[in-house]
């Protein structure tokens, strides 16, 4: 190689090195930007959570001056906050334990309505309806998901509550003009259905067409294929939609407050009675409450309970979803710490030797 060729080679090598260095610098800049965006989002969540925690703890550790008598002070009792069956039993005496029961009960009833409707709607849109009709229905579902919650509340006040009143009169029950737990449950179901249905549509569309063709080729009817093959293969995605729907139902406040009645005590299990949830108790009267008073800060204490309930349910449902997915794909199941503790407690109460001895007694 002569001198000119060597110089050209060295120049090309230096050019390649400079290009590689520029790419590495660009990658570092892009990573830094993405890290800053992620850190900003995480910091906002942490700031909101921290602010709620600080404000929510104050009623239990700070003496508040009474709004009626400046010489009287008091603080919220921690035990009473969970055991009292009245939300506002006094200026320094609130109870939120029954609100947890009401919230879980209302969410459960709404899921009984929304889950079957969501699954069957998604199945109809993807597998049964003609494509043009399915596209129309899917657009309607997506539009329904974008409706503000206050519109659902107005619909509940104008349509659902009067209908519930007619139903209560038909069974001879005196209702509060149709304002009831059942009205709130129906509103929660209506607001959860679009999210669950959209996730169900995505999960069903992701089913391998070869599985469907194989099922039909083996002689299964379309209905058998839809229920035993399609839904079974899409169950993990459908369950993910259910988790999102549960989160929507647990966190909804405005629409539910407009139709549920905002009962001050409980718990309430009769669907035709008025009720309240953690979100409605937080929202109710917050505009009239004076900042830095017991009536204002105690709502942040209820918000802490709501966060704990949502996190606990989300963790439990995600653990179930992961086990379903692992079982579906044949992967080893990763058991959560909670499931391990429950299993350990069960085996501690019912050891294998004890169970064998019980079986021997039964057989003997």
C-alpha positions, 0 to 999 in steps of 0.5 A: 500500500502506497502513501496515498492509499494509507492516508485515505484509509486513515482518513476513512478510519477517523471519519468512522470513529467521529461518526460512531462518537457522534452516534454515542453522544446522540444516544446519551442525549436521547437517553438523558431526555427520556430519563428526565421525562420519566423522572418528571412523571415519577416525581409528580406522582411522588409529590401528589402521594407525599402531599396526600400522606402529609395532609392525611396524617395531620388530623391524627397528630395535630390539635385543631381549634374548633370552628364553634368555640376557639377555646376547644381543641381536638384531634381525630382518634385513629381507632375511631376513624376505622370503627365509627359507622358515621362519617361526621359524628362530630367535629373531631370524630369521623369514621371511614371504615364503613366507606371502605365496605361500601366502596368495595360492595358497590364496585363488586356489584358494578363488576357483576354487571359490566364484566359479562356485558363487556366480554360479550360486546367485544366478542360480538364486535370482533367475531360475530358482527359483520365488519362494517357493523363491528366498526360502527359498534367499536367507534361507539364504544370508543366514543362512550369512553370519552364522555365526561363523568358529569354527563354520566351523572346527569344521565343517571339523575334524569333516566336511571334514578327515575327508573329505580324509583319506579322499580322500588315502587313496584316492589313496595319499597320507599326509596329516596326518589330513585337515588340509591346504591343501585343507581350508583352501581349502574353508573359505575358499570356504564363507565367501566364497560368502555374500558373493559370492552376496548381491552377485550377487543384488542385481546380477541383480535390478537388471538392466533387465527390458526387456532380458530381455523384448527378448531373449526376444522376439527368440527367445533361450531363457531359458538364453541370456538368463540367460547372455548378457544377465542375467549380462553386464549384472550383471557389474560388481555381481557383480565387486564381490561377488567383491572383497568375497569376496577380502577375506574370504578374505585376512583369515580366520584362526580357521577356517583355522588350525583345519584348514590344519595351520599349517606352519612352512615353505613355500611349499606347493603340494600341496593335501593337504599342511599349509600356513599363511597370513599370518593363521594365522602371526599368530594362531598362538602369539600368546597365549603370546608375551610383549609387547614381545619379538621373538616378539610384535612380529614378528607385527605385521610380518606384519600389515603385509605382510597389509595391503599385500597386501590393499590391492594386490589391492583396488586392482587388482581395483577398477581392473578393475571400473571398466574393466568398468563403463566398457566396459559403459556406453560411458563413457571408461575411466579408466586407473589409474596402475598400468595406465598404468605397465604399458602404458608398460613394455610399449610401451618393450619392444615399440615400434610400429616394432619390432612393424611390423618383426617383422610385415614379417619374418614376411610376408617 
